[in-house]
Amino acid sequence: MDVVYFAWVRERIGVPRESVETQAATVADLVAELSARDARYAAAFADLTAVRVALDQDLADFDASLAGVREVAFFPPMTGG
């Protein structure tokens, strides 16, 4: 699946997107796999209250299933104004 990173999440990880082979069942499982890769990912996902996720461009929770998902996007919360 494609994993896309935006804003400071992208800056901490160092890449805008990547293709990931995973056996993760949920977003939380994917985050755990990514965080175990190295310190950059661990830093980006250290505080999940500061990160939002979208699955195939629809907002989702971290307990959401990844079954059939083609794209996961991580980004900071946004505000309107």
N, C-alpha and C positions, 0 to 999 in steps of 0.2 A: 504494500500500500504506500501511497505518497504521504509524507508527513511535512507539513508546512509550518514555518515559524514566522511570527510577525513582531515588529517593534523590539522592545528590550529582550524578549525571549530569543529572537533571532540573533541579536547582538551577543548575548551570553553564550549561545551554542556555536555561533560562528558560521552558520550556513542558512540560507533562506528556505531550502527544502531538501528532502532526501527520500529515496525509496528504501523502505524498511521491510525486511522479511521478519514476521513475528508470529508467535503462537499465542499472543495475548488474547484473552477473551473479552476484556473490558478496556476502557480508556485507562483506568487506574493501573491495570496490569501492564499496559504499554508504557506508561510513565515510569513504572518500576524498572522495566527492562532498559529504557533509555537512560534513566538515572544511574543505573549500574555500569553504563558504558565508560564514563569518565567524569571528572569534576565539573566540566562545562555543563553537562546535562543535569547533574545533581544540583548545581547552583541555580539553573533556570527553573527547576521544578521543586526547589526547597520549600516554597510557600505556595501551596496550591490555591489558597484563597486569593492570590494575586494573579491567577491564570484562568482563562476561559478556554473552552474547547468547542470546536464545531466538527461535525461528522458530515461529510459530503455537503458542506456549506449550511448545515442546520445546527443551531446551538444545541449542546448536549451536556449531560452531567458526566462526572468521572466514573460513575458506575454503569454507563451506557455500554451496550454490547457493540463489539466491532464486527460482528457477523455481516458480511456483504459490503462493508465499508471500503471505499476506494481512496478517500482522502480524509486525513485528520489534520486539523489546523489548531495551533496553540497561539494565544494572543492575550495581552493584558485586558482587563475590563475597560470598556469605553464609556465615556460620558457624553451626553449631548449638551447642546447649548445654543 
